[in-house]
Amino acid sequence: LDILEDYCLFRQYQYCRIDGNTSGDDREAGIDAFNAENSEKFIFLLSTRAGGLGINLATADIVVLYDSDWNPQVDLQAMDRAHRIGQKKEVHVYRFCIEDTVEEKVIEKAYQKLQLDALVIQQGRLTEQQASTKTMNKDELLNMVRYGAEKVFAQKDITEITDEDIDAIIAKGEEATRMLNEKMAKYQANARKFTLDGGLNPYQYQDEDEQQAVPEELLKSAMAAAWVDPPRRERKKNYNESDMLRGITNSRSAPSKSGPKLPKRPHLHDFQFYNNARLSELYDKDERYITHRWTLEQRAASINRDAQAAAVPGDTQLEPMTADQLTSKDDPPKLTDKEIAEKEKLLAEGFSEWSKKDFQAFVKACERHGRADIPSIAAEIEGKEEKEVKAYSKAFWANVATLSDYDRIIKNIERGEQKIERQKHIVNILAKKLGQYRNPWRELRVHYGQNRGKSYTEEEDRFLLCKVHQLGYGAWEELKAEVRKSWLFRFDWFLKSRTPQELGRRCDTLIRIVEKELEGDDEDARGGKRKGAAAEAGGAKRGKR
């Protein structure tokens, strides 16, 4: 590809290129530039394995394979990139091959693979391949690469290629293709009998007249030396339900000696609006006390064991040491009854029954309906009553700054509220515009100015404005249905074939025209008032004189 690219640059040809280093954006841009109408880029350089599926080059009608792949399906996929929906021309495929080189054998074996694919795999009769067709040894690969090397080095340098040489090369290629097809036809009889290899060995690179017979004794000795015993198959022991339950029971009953048993902290999410600072302070205080108490108990037990080991047999006056005897005034304090009650109260104040799903539904509802429309918000949150939503909304707006993604949430809600205000403004200006006429369905006039288009008629625009006022702004699917049901447009195929998105864009254009018209009327009215006030002031001054 680098050599071909250098040639295109030398000839100043416009081209595109896709290989393994091409990014996704560059790939899409190259495909679009090549398929563009009247594009100057008429060459597309691709590696057959780069890009994968999804490359559509329907504007190409010539495919040239410079380097054939060992896997024939890769080359077929490269050809199919031009055989896409939208192709209007006959596609010609040219495959370049150097005579008497390894490329001939690669192409021949690729044809054999396609024959086996058509006769075995595509007919659903695939079984295991023979062991001899699975691997290649070092000598077979070396013979394949060396095939025809002496003829290549014996060729003379060619400085110039004429049209006659090209015609001769094409004619020779056609003859070679015909001979290859005849050779492949010999294998079809055995392949149809389902001998798996079709009478051929896909990894045999020598012709029949070049093959040398191998003595049977040598073959048997080589097979015996290379034989590897398969591993023993052992049945995997399945789990024993009784052992599993016994292990769980023992793990639960055995006390933990690694440390004290601390109270379990509840997982406090930020959207549940707990007083996390105070709760963490109380839990830390309780854990410090329990840990210190456990340390004292362990110390007392160690002292008792040492004392018992050093005691005189028969001495009954030995009193065991307790943890209370080791306490001091500097020990961590225990939670008071007031603090315990405070902790329970703080846990009850949080919204523990609100999950992440409920929180996200609340935020989406606020974006859609605005923060003040509590009934509409409650209707979109499953399992929550309006009273619960109202309490959560109060806590949300009081503590929204404590959320981790506060900026994004506020920005989305404010953007949604701006859309709601915009929709209310549109409803008001449409009501004001339609209120100027007794029968707006017939009398409404749109002052297009310079925005008069050629696609829509005034009758169509009148109908769209009246329906948007009736159905509400944004109900484009319903507007599409009303257009199709209206008898006024039963033969208006242009309007009936518009998509909801196209109708929405047309309504936006009409709304901007109406909005601009009403703003002009308001300015004229304000100007008239100012002129009237000035005239009244002038008359009053003349009366005083």
C-alpha positions as CSV (number, residue, x, y, z in Angstrom):
1,L,0.0,0.0,0.0
2,D,2.9,2.4,0.7
3,I,4.3,1.8,-2.8
4,L,0.9,2.3,-4.4
5,E,0.4,5.5,-2.3
6,D,3.7,6.8,-3.5
7,Y,2.7,6.2,-7.1
8,C,-0.6,8.0,-6.6
9,L,1.3,11.0,-5.1
10,F,3.8,10.9,-8.0
11,R,0.9,10.9,-10.5
12,Q,-1.1,13.5,-8.4
13,Y,-4.1,11.2,-8.2
14,Q,-6.7,11.8,-5.6
15,Y,-7.1,8.8,-3.4
16,C,-8.3,7.4,0.0
17,R,-6.6,4.8,2.2
18,I,-7.6,2.4,5.0
19,D,-5.2,0.1,6.8
20,G,-4.8,-1.2,10.3
21,N,-3.6,2.2,11.6
22,T,-6.6,4.2,10.3
23,S,-8.9,5.6,13.0
24,G,-12.7,5.2,12.9
25,D,-13.3,8.9,12.1
26,D,-10.8,8.9,9.3
27,R,-12.3,5.7,7.9
28,E,-15.8,7.1,7.8
29,A,-14.6,10.4,6.3
30,G,-12.7,8.5,3.6
31,I,-15.7,6.3,2.6
32,D,-18.0,9.4,2.4
33,A,-15.4,11.3,0.4
34,F,-15.0,8.4,-2.1
35,N,-18.7,7.8,-2.5
36,A,-19.6,11.5,-2.8
37,E,-21.2,12.5,-6.1
38,N,-18.7,13.9,-8.6
39,S,-15.9,13.1,-6.2
40,E,-12.3,13.6,-7.5
41,K,-11.1,10.6,-5.5
42,F,-11.3,7.6,-7.8
43,I,-8.8,5.3,-6.0
44,F,-9.3,3.6,-2.7
45,L,-6.3,1.7,-1.2
46,L,-7.3,-0.9,1.3
47,S,-5.7,-3.8,3.0
48,T,-8.1,-6.8,2.8
49,R,-8.0,-7.4,6.5
50,A,-8.4,-3.8,7.6
51,G,-11.8,-2.2,8.3
52,G,-13.7,-5.5,8.6
53,L,-17.4,-5.4,7.8
54,G,-19.3,-2.3,7.1
55,I,-17.2,-0.8,4.3
56,N,-19.6,0.3,1.5
57,L,-17.9,1.3,-1.8
58,A,-20.9,1.0,-4.1
59,T,-19.5,3.7,-6.4
60,A,-16.5,1.5,-7.3
61,D,-16.8,-0.8,-10.3
62,I,-13.2,-2.2,-10.5
63,V,-11.5,-4.2,-7.8
64,V,-7.8,-5.0,-8.1
65,L,-6.2,-7.6,-5.8
66,Y,-2.5,-7.0,-5.7
67,D,-1.7,-9.5,-2.9
68,S,-3.9,-12.6,-2.5
69,D,-4.7,-13.8,1.0
70,W,-4.3,-17.4,2.2
71,N,-7.9,-17.3,3.4
72,P,-10.1,-17.0,0.4
73,Q,-13.0,-15.6,2.4
74,V,-10.9,-12.4,3.1
75,D,-10.5,-11.8,-0.6
76,L,-14.2,-12.5,-1.2
77,Q,-15.1,-9.9,1.5
78,A,-12.8,-7.4,-0.2
79,M,-14.7,-8.0,-3.5
80,D,-18.1,-7.7,-1.8
81,R,-17.2,-4.1,-0.7
82,A,-18.0,-3.0,-4.2
83,H,-21.1,-5.4,-4.5
84,R,-23.3,-3.3,-2.2
85,I,-26.8,-2.1,-2.4
86,G,-26.7,1.0,-4.7
87,Q,-24.2,-0.5,-7.1
88,K,-25.4,0.4,-10.6
89,K,-22.5,-0.9,-12.7
90,E,-21.0,-4.2,-13.5
91,V,-18.1,-4.9,-11.2
92,H,-14.8,-6.2,-12.7
93,V,-12.3,-8.0,-10.4
94,Y,-8.6,-8.3,-11.4
95,R,-6.2,-10.5,-9.4
96,F,-2.5,-10.0,-9.9
97,C,-0.2,-13.0,-9.6
98,I,3.5,-13.5,-10.3
99,E,4.1,-16.6,-12.4
100,D,6.1,-19.5,-11.0
101,T,6.1,-18.1,-7.4
102,V,4.5,-19.0,-4.1
103,E,1.5,-16.8,-5.1
104,E,0.4,-19.4,-7.6
105,K,0.3,-22.0,-4.9
106,V,-1.5,-19.7,-2.5
107,I,-4.2,-19.0,-5.1
108,E,-4.5,-22.7,-6.0
109,K,-5.0,-23.7,-2.4
110,A,-7.5,-20.9,-1.9
111,Y,-9.5,-22.3,-4.8
112,Q,-9.3,-25.8,-3.2
113,K,-10.6,-24.4,0.0
114,L,-13.5,-22.8,-1.7
115,Q,-14.3,-26.1,-3.5
116,L,-14.4,-27.9,-0.1
117,D,-16.5,-25.1,1.4
118,A,-19.0,-25.3,-1.4
119,L,-19.2,-29.1,-1.4
120,V,-18.9,-29.9,2.3
121,I,-19.5,-26.9,4.6
122,Q,-22.2,-25.2,2.7
123,Q,-24.2,-28.5,2.3
124,G,-24.1,-29.0,6.1
125,R,-22.0,-32.2,5.9
126,L,-18.9,-31.0,7.8
127,T,-17.1,-33.5,10.1
128,E,-13.7,-33.6,11.5
129,Q,-10.8,-33.0,9.1
130,Q,-8.1,-35.7,8.8
131,A,-5.1,-35.2,11.0
132,S,-2.8,-34.8,8.1
133,T,-4.7,-31.7,6.9
134,K,-4.4,-29.7,10.1
135,T,-0.8,-28.8,10.5
136,M,2.2,-28.1,8.4
137,N,5.8,-28.9,9.3
138,K,8.8,-26.7,8.7
139,D,9.9,-28.5,5.5
140,E,6.5,-28.1,3.8
141,L,6.5,-24.4,4.5
142,L,10.0,-24.0,3.2
143,N,9.2,-25.9,0.0
144,M,6.2,-23.7,-0.5
145,V,8.2,-20.5,-0.2
146,R,11.0,-21.7,-2.4
147,Y,8.7,-22.8,-5.2
148,G,9.7,-21.2,-8.5
149,A,12.4,-19.1,-6.9
150,E,15.0,-20.0,-9.5
151,K,12.8,-18.8,-12.3
152,V,12.2,-15.5,-10.6
153,F,15.9,-14.8,-10.2
154,A,16.6,-16.0,-13.7
155,Q,14.3,-13.4,-15.2
156,K,15.8,-10.3,-16.9
157,D,15.0,-6.8,-15.9
158,I,12.2,-5.1,-17.9
159,T,12.5,-1.3,-18.2
160,E,9.3,-0.6,-20.1
161,I,5.9,-2.3,-20.5
162,T,3.9,-1.7,-23.6
163,D,0.2,-2.3,-24.3
164,E,1.0,-5.5,-26.2
165,D,2.8,-6.8,-23.0
166,I,-0.3,-6.0,-21.0
167,D,-2.6,-7.8,-23.4
168,A,-0.2,-10.8,-23.4
169,I,-0.3,-10.8,-19.6
170,I,-4.1,-10.7,-19.5
171,A,-4.3,-13.4,-22.1
172,K,-1.9,-15.6,-20.1
173,G,-3.8,-14.9,-16.9
174,E,-7.1,-16.0,-18.5
175,E,-5.4,-19.2,-19.7
176,A,-4.0,-19.9,-16.3
177,T,-7.4,-19.3,-14.7
178,R,-9.0,-21.8,-17.2
179,M,-6.4,-24.4,-16.4
180,L,-6.9,-23.9,-12.7
181,N,-10.6,-24.3,-13.1
182,E,-10.1,-27.6,-15.1
183,K,-7.8,-28.8,-12.3
184,M,-10.3,-28.0,-9.7
185,A,-13.0,-29.9,-11.6
186,K,-11.1,-33.1,-11.2
187,Y,-11.6,-33.0,-7.4
188,Q,-15.3,-32.5,-7.5
189,A,-16.2,-36.2,-8.1
190,N,-14.3,-37.4,-5.0
191,A,-15.5,-34.5,-3.0
192,R,-19.2,-35.2,-3.8
193,K,-18.6,-38.7,-2.5
194,F,-17.8,-37.0,0.8
195,T,-14.2,-38.2,1.2
196,L,-13.6,-35.0,3.2
197,D,-10.4,-34.0,1.4
198,G,-11.9,-34.3,-2.1
199,G,-9.0,-36.3,-3.3
200,L,-6.6,-33.5,-2.4
201,N,-4.4,-32.4,0.4
202,P,-4.8,-28.6,1.1
203,Y,-1.2,-28.5,2.5
204,Q,0.5,-30.3,-0.4
205,Y,2.4,-27.8,-2.5
206,Q,3.9,-30.1,-5.1
207,D,2.3,-31.2,-8.3
208,E,1.5,-34.8,-8.9
209,D,4.5,-35.3,-11.2
210,E,6.8,-33.7,-8.6
211,Q,5.8,-35.9,-5.7
212,Q,8.2,-38.6,-4.5
213,A,7.0,-41.8,-3.0
214,V,7.7,-42.3,0.7
215,P,8.6,-45.8,1.9
216,E,5.9,-47.2,4.1
217,E,8.4,-48.4,6.8
218,L,9.9,-44.9,7.0
219,L,6.4,-43.4,7.3
220,K,5.4,-45.7,10.1
221,S,8.6,-45.1,12.0
222,A,8.1,-41.3,11.7
223,M,4.5,-41.6,12.9
224,A,5.5,-43.7,15.9
225,A,8.2,-41.3,16.9
226,A,5.9,-38.3,16.7
227,W,3.0,-40.0,18.5
228,V,1.9,-38.3,21.7
229,D,-0.4,-40.1,24.1
230,P,-3.6,-38.2,24.7
231,P,-4.2,-37.1,28.4
232,R,-6.4,-39.2,30.6
233,R,-9.9,-37.9,30.9
234,E,-11.0,-37.5,34.5
235,R,-14.6,-36.8,35.5
236,K,-14.7,-33.4,37.3
237,K,-16.1,-33.8,40.8
238,N,-19.3,-31.8,41.1
239,Y,-20.0,-29.9,44.3
240,N,-21.6,-31.7,47.2
241,E,-24.6,-29.9,48.6
242,S,-24.2,-31.3,52.1
243,D,-20.5,-30.3,52.3
244,M,-21.4,-26.8,51.0
245,L,-24.1,-26.3,53.6
246,R,-21.9,-27.8,56.3
247,G,-19.1,-25.3,55.5
248,I,-21.5,-22.4,55.6
249,T,-22.9,-23.5,59.0
250,N,-19.4,-23.9,60.5
251,S,-18.3,-20.5,59.1
252,R,-21.3,-18.9,60.7
253,S,-21.0,-20.7,64.1
254,A,-17.3,-20.2,64.5
255,P,-16.6,-16.9,66.4
256,S,-14.1,-14.5,64.8
257,K,-10.9,-14.0,66.8
258,S,-9.4,-11.5,64.5
259,G,-10.9,-8.5,66.2
260,P,-14.0,-7.0,67.9
261,K,-17.4,-7.2,66.4
262,L,-18.2,-3.7,65.3
263,P,-21.7,-2.4,64.6
264,K,-22.6,-2.6,60.9
265,R,-22.6,0.8,59.2
266,P,-25.5,1.4,56.7
267,H,-24.4,2.3,53.2
268,L,-25.3,6.0,53.1
269,H,-25.8,7.3,49.5
270,D,-25.6,11.0,48.9
271,F,-29.0,11.1,47.2
272,Q,-30.6,9.7,50.4
273,F,-29.7,13.0,52.1
274,Y,-28.5,11.7,55.5
275,N,-26.5,13.9,57.9
276,N,-23.4,11.9,56.9
277,A,-21.0,14.1,58.9
278,R,-22.8,13.6,62.3
279,L,-23.5,9.9,61.7
280,S,-19.9,9.2,60.8
281,E,-18.8,11.0,64.0
282,L,-21.2,8.9,66.2
283,Y,-20.2,5.6,64.5
284,D,-16.5,6.4,64.8
285,K,-17.0,7.2,68.5
286,D,-18.8,3.9,69.1
287,E,-16.2,1.9,67.2
288,R,-13.4,3.5,69.2
289,Y,-15.0,2.4,72.4
290,I,-15.8,-1.1,71.3
291,T,-12.2,-1.6,69.9
292,H,-10.7,-0.3,73.2
293,R,-13.0,-2.5,75.2
294,W,-12.0,-5.5,73.2
295,T,-8.4,-4.7,73.7
296,L,-8.8,-4.5,77.5
297,E,-10.6,-7.8,77.5
298,Q,-7.8,-9.5,75.6
299,R,-5.3,-8.0,77.9
300,A,-7.2,-9.2,81.0
301,A,-7.5,-12.7,79.5
302,S,-3.7,-12.7,78.9
303,I,-3.0,-11.6,82.5
304,N,-5.3,-14.3,83.8
305,R,-3.6,-17.0,81.7
306,D,-0.2,-16.0,82.9
307,A,-1.3,-15.8,86.5
308,Q,-2.9,-19.2,86.3
309,A,0.2,-20.7,84.8
310,A,2.4,-19.2,87.6
311,A,-0.1,-20.1,90.4
312,V,0.7,-22.7,93.1
313,P,-1.4,-25.8,92.8
314,G,-4.3,-25.8,95.3
315,D,-4.4,-22.0,95.7
316,T,-8.1,-21.0,95.6
317,Q,-7.7,-17.3,96.5
318,L,-6.7,-16.3,92.9
319,E,-9.2,-13.7,91.6
320,P,-9.5,-13.3,87.8
321,M,-8.7,-9.9,86.3
322,T,-11.5,-8.1,84.5
323,A,-11.5,-5.4,81.8
324,D,-13.1,-2.9,84.2
325,Q,-10.1,-3.1,86.4
326,L,-7.9,-2.0,83.5
327,T,-9.9,1.1,82.6
328,S,-8.6,4.7,83.0
329,K,-10.0,8.2,82.6
330,D,-8.3,8.6,79.3
331,D,-10.2,5.7,77.7
332,P,-12.6,6.4,74.7
333,P,-16.1,7.2,76.1
334,K,-19.1,5.2,75.4
335,L,-22.1,6.5,73.5
336,T,-24.6,8.2,75.9
337,D,-28.3,7.5,75.7
338,K,-28.8,10.9,74.2
339,E,-26.3,10.2,71.5
340,I,-27.9,6.8,70.7
341,A,-31.3,8.4,70.4
342,E,-29.7,11.1,68.1
343,K,-28.2,8.4,65.9
344,E,-31.5,6.6,65.5
345,K,-33.2,9.9,64.7
346,L,-30.7,10.8,62.1
347,L,-31.1,7.4,60.5
348,A,-34.8,7.8,60.4
349,E,-34.5,11.3,58.8
350,G,-32.8,10.0,55.7
351,F,-34.6,8.6,52.7
352,S,-33.5,5.0,52.9
353,E,-36.3,3.7,50.8
354,W,-35.2,5.8,47.8
355,S,-33.0,3.8,45.4
356,K,-30.7,5.0,42.7
357,K,-33.5,4.2,40.2
358,D,-36.0,6.4,42.1
359,F,-33.5,9.2,42.3
360,Q,-32.7,9.2,38.5
361,A,-36.5,9.1,37.8
362,F,-37.0,12.1,40.0
363,V,-34.2,14.1,38.2
364,K,-35.6,13.1,34.8
365,A,-39.1,14.2,35.9
366,C,-37.8,17.5,37.1
367,E,-36.2,18.0,33.7
368,R,-39.4,17.2,31.9
369,H,-42.0,19.0,34.1
370,G,-40.0,21.5,36.2
371,R,-39.2,21.5,39.9
372,A,-42.6,22.9,40.9
373,D,-44.9,20.4,39.3
374,I,-44.9,17.8,42.1
375,P,-48.0,15.9,40.9
376,S,-46.5,15.3,37.4
377,I,-43.2,14.3,39.0
378,A,-44.9,11.8,41.3
379,A,-46.7,10.3,38.4
380,E,-43.4,9.3,36.8
381,I,-41.8,7.7,39.9
382,E,-43.1,4.1,40.4
383,G,-44.2,3.2,43.9
384,K,-44.0,6.7,45.4
385,E,-47.0,8.8,46.5
386,E,-47.2,12.5,46.0
387,K,-46.6,13.1,49.7
388,E,-43.4,11.2,49.7
389,V,-42.2,13.0,46.5
390,K,-43.0,16.4,48.0
391,A,-40.9,15.6,51.1
392,Y,-38.1,14.3,49.0
393,S,-38.2,17.3,46.7
394,K,-37.9,19.6,49.7
395,A,-34.8,17.7,51.0
396,F,-33.4,17.6,47.5
397,W,-33.4,21.3,46.8
398,A,-32.2,22.0,50.4
399,N,-29.1,19.7,50.0
400,V,-28.6,19.5,46.2
401,A,-25.1,21.0,46.6
402,T,-24.0,17.9,48.5
403,L,-24.5,15.6,45.5
404,S,-21.4,14.4,43.7
405,D,-22.6,15.4,40.2
406,Y,-24.4,18.6,41.4
407,D,-23.3,20.7,38.4
408,R,-24.6,18.3,35.8
409,I,-27.9,17.7,37.5
410,I,-28.6,21.4,38.0
411,K,-27.6,22.2,34.4
412,N,-30.0,19.5,33.0
413,I,-32.9,20.6,35.2
414,E,-32.5,24.2,34.3
415,R,-32.2,23.3,30.6
416,G,-35.5,21.4,30.9
417,E,-37.2,24.3,32.6
418,Q,-36.0,26.6,29.9
419,K,-37.7,24.3,27.3
420,I,-40.9,24.4,29.4
421,E,-40.8,28.2,29.5
422,R,-40.2,28.3,25.8
423,Q,-43.2,26.0,25.1
424,K,-45.4,28.2,27.3
425,H,-44.2,31.2,25.4
426,I,-45.0,29.5,22.1
427,V,-48.5,28.6,23.3
428,N,-49.1,32.2,24.3
429,I,-47.9,33.7,21.0
430,L,-50.0,31.2,19.0
431,A,-53.1,32.0,21.1
432,K,-52.5,35.7,20.6
433,K,-52.0,35.2,16.8
434,L,-55.1,33.0,16.4
435,G,-57.1,35.3,18.6
436,Q,-56.8,38.0,16.0
437,Y,-59.2,36.0,13.6
438,R,-62.7,34.9,14.0
439,N,-62.0,31.7,12.1
440,P,-58.3,31.1,12.0
441,W,-58.6,27.8,10.1
442,R,-59.6,29.8,7.1
443,E,-58.6,33.4,7.8
444,L,-55.2,33.1,9.3
445,R,-52.5,35.0,7.4
446,V,-48.7,34.5,7.9
447,H,-46.5,37.4,7.1
448,Y,-43.5,35.5,5.6
449,G,-41.4,38.4,4.5
450,Q,-38.1,36.9,3.1
451,N,-38.8,33.5,4.7
452,R,-41.5,32.4,2.2
453,G,-40.5,28.9,1.0
454,K,-41.5,27.1,-2.1
455,S,-42.4,23.7,-0.6
456,Y,-45.3,24.5,1.7
457,T,-48.5,26.4,0.8
458,E,-50.1,29.0,2.9
459,E,-53.1,26.6,3.5
460,E,-50.7,23.9,4.8
461,D,-48.9,26.4,7.1
462,R,-52.3,27.6,8.4
463,F,-53.3,24.1,9.2
464,L,-50.0,23.3,11.0
465,L,-50.2,26.4,13.2
466,C,-53.8,25.7,14.2
467,K,-53.0,22.1,15.0
468,V,-49.9,22.9,17.0
469,H,-52.0,25.3,19.1
470,Q,-54.6,22.5,19.5
471,L,-52.3,19.5,20.2
472,G,-49.5,21.3,22.0
473,Y,-45.9,22.1,20.9
474,G,-43.7,19.0,20.4
475,A,-46.5,16.5,19.6
476,W,-45.1,15.9,16.1
477,E,-46.3,12.3,15.9
478,E,-49.9,13.3,16.6
479,L,-49.5,16.2,14.1
480,K,-48.4,13.7,11.5
481,A,-51.5,11.6,12.2
482,E,-53.8,14.6,12.0
483,V,-52.3,15.5,8.6
484,R,-53.0,12.0,7.2
485,K,-56.6,12.1,8.5
486,S,-57.5,15.5,7.2
487,W,-59.7,15.6,4.1
488,L,-58.1,18.8,3.0
489,F,-54.8,17.0,2.1
490,R,-56.1,13.7,0.9
491,F,-54.3,14.3,-2.5
492,D,-51.5,16.4,-1.1
493,W,-48.8,13.7,-1.3
494,F,-46.0,16.2,-0.4
495,L,-47.5,17.1,3.0
496,K,-48.7,13.5,3.8
497,S,-45.2,12.1,3.1
498,R,-43.4,14.5,5.5
499,T,-41.9,12.8,8.6
500,P,-42.7,14.1,12.1
501,Q,-39.2,15.6,12.3
502,E,-39.8,17.5,9.1
503,L,-43.2,18.8,10.3
504,G,-41.5,19.9,13.5
505,R,-38.9,21.9,11.7
506,R,-41.5,23.6,9.6
507,C,-43.6,24.5,12.7
508,D,-40.5,26.0,14.3
509,T,-39.9,28.1,11.2
510,L,-43.6,29.3,11.3
511,I,-43.4,30.0,15.0
512,R,-40.3,32.2,14.6
513,I,-42.1,34.1,11.8
514,V,-45.2,34.7,14.0
515,E,-43.0,35.6,17.0
516,K,-41.1,38.2,14.9
517,E,-44.4,39.6,13.5
518,L,-45.9,40.0,17.0
519,E,-42.7,41.7,18.3
520,G,-43.1,44.2,15.5
521,D,-46.7,44.9,16.4
522,D,-45.8,45.5,20.0
523,E,-43.1,47.9,19.0
524,D,-45.5,49.8,16.8
525,A,-48.0,49.9,19.6
526,R,-45.4,51.3,22.0
527,G,-44.4,53.9,19.4
528,G,-48.0,55.0,19.0
529,K,-48.4,55.4,22.7
530,R,-45.3,57.6,22.9
531,K,-46.5,59.8,20.0
532,G,-49.9,60.2,21.7
533,A,-48.4,61.1,25.0
534,A,-46.1,63.7,23.3
535,A,-49.1,65.2,21.4
536,E,-51.1,65.5,24.7
537,A,-48.2,67.2,26.4
538,G,-47.8,69.8,23.5
539,G,-51.5,70.6,23.6
540,A,-51.4,71.3,27.4
541,K,-48.4,73.7,26.9
542,R,-50.3,75.7,24.2
543,G,-53.4,75.9,26.4
544,K,-51.3,77.5,29.3
545,R,-49.9,80.1,26.9
